[in-house]
């Protein structure tokens, strides 16, 4: 069984971290669209959130799910860039 960044099970205790389901996570197309509309490369977007390029690529490819809190952080970063 492969392990995924997001789970489809009921939220459970996870060392103080809230687990999330796929429906909570942004879709890969949303991630890519926001990045492209802000003029950021994948590398720069990854740097803004302090994650690796591979992690960012996996989010956009749909191989892993971006945590909703990371999505909120990225939207805040893009909002600051647009000011």
Legacy VTK file of the C-alpha trace (Angstrom):
# vtk DataFile Version 3.0
C-alpha trace
ASCII
DATASET POLYDATA
POINTS 83 float
0.000 0.000 0.000
1.466 3.340 -0.987
1.497 6.212 1.453
-0.030 9.508 0.384
0.285 13.033 1.763
-3.444 13.196 2.216
-5.748 10.557 3.502
-9.331 9.617 2.875
-9.946 8.335 6.403
-11.611 10.204 9.221
-9.395 12.818 10.884
-7.482 11.254 13.773
-4.868 12.254 16.303
-1.616 12.762 14.439
0.860 14.153 16.939
-1.110 17.370 17.236
-1.375 17.829 13.455
-4.800 17.724 11.866
-5.012 15.162 9.108
-6.941 16.175 6.032
-8.763 14.549 3.177
-8.256 15.023 -0.530
-11.358 17.197 -0.689
-9.635 19.657 1.706
-6.546 19.977 -0.494
-6.254 22.319 -3.487
-6.364 20.687 -6.889
-3.119 20.521 -8.900
-4.617 22.791 -11.570
-5.413 25.422 -8.921
-1.861 25.313 -7.598
-0.355 25.690 -11.051
-2.795 28.416 -12.118
-2.061 30.561 -9.063
1.686 30.097 -9.470
1.622 30.985 -13.157
-0.683 33.975 -12.653
1.761 35.338 -10.088
4.680 34.982 -12.502
6.597 32.562 -10.293
8.590 29.601 -11.539
8.189 26.304 -9.718
11.599 26.859 -8.144
10.721 30.333 -6.825
7.317 29.177 -5.565
8.953 26.291 -3.723
11.474 28.680 -2.162
8.686 30.979 -0.981
7.154 28.100 1.022
10.504 26.591 2.086
9.868 23.273 0.329
11.928 21.427 -2.249
11.383 21.794 -5.969
10.481 18.087 -6.106
7.743 18.631 -3.510
6.317 21.482 -5.561
6.450 19.394 -8.738
4.658 16.544 -6.968
1.888 18.912 -5.867
1.371 20.232 -9.390
1.509 16.730 -10.865
-1.077 15.458 -8.378
1.327 12.869 -6.960
0.993 14.382 -3.480
-1.563 16.699 -1.939
-0.667 20.160 -0.719
-1.784 20.649 2.860
-4.551 23.259 3.107
-2.401 25.351 5.477
0.369 25.445 2.854
-2.205 26.507 0.272
-3.322 29.354 2.541
0.316 30.365 3.007
0.926 30.364 -0.727
-2.153 32.504 -1.360
-0.848 34.969 1.233
2.573 35.046 -0.457
0.980 35.717 -3.848
-1.193 38.438 -2.334
1.921 40.160 -0.957
3.679 39.901 -4.327
0.761 41.599 -6.060
0.865 44.670 -3.777
LINES 1 84
83 0 1 2 3 4 5 6 7 8 9 10 11 12 13 14 15 16 17 18 19 20 21 22 23 24 25 26 27 28 29 30 31 32 33 34 35 36 37 38 39 40 41 42 43 44 45 46 47 48 49 50 51 52 53 54 55 56 57 58 59 60 61 62 63 64 65 66 67 68 69 70 71 72 73 74 75 76 77 78 79 80 81 82
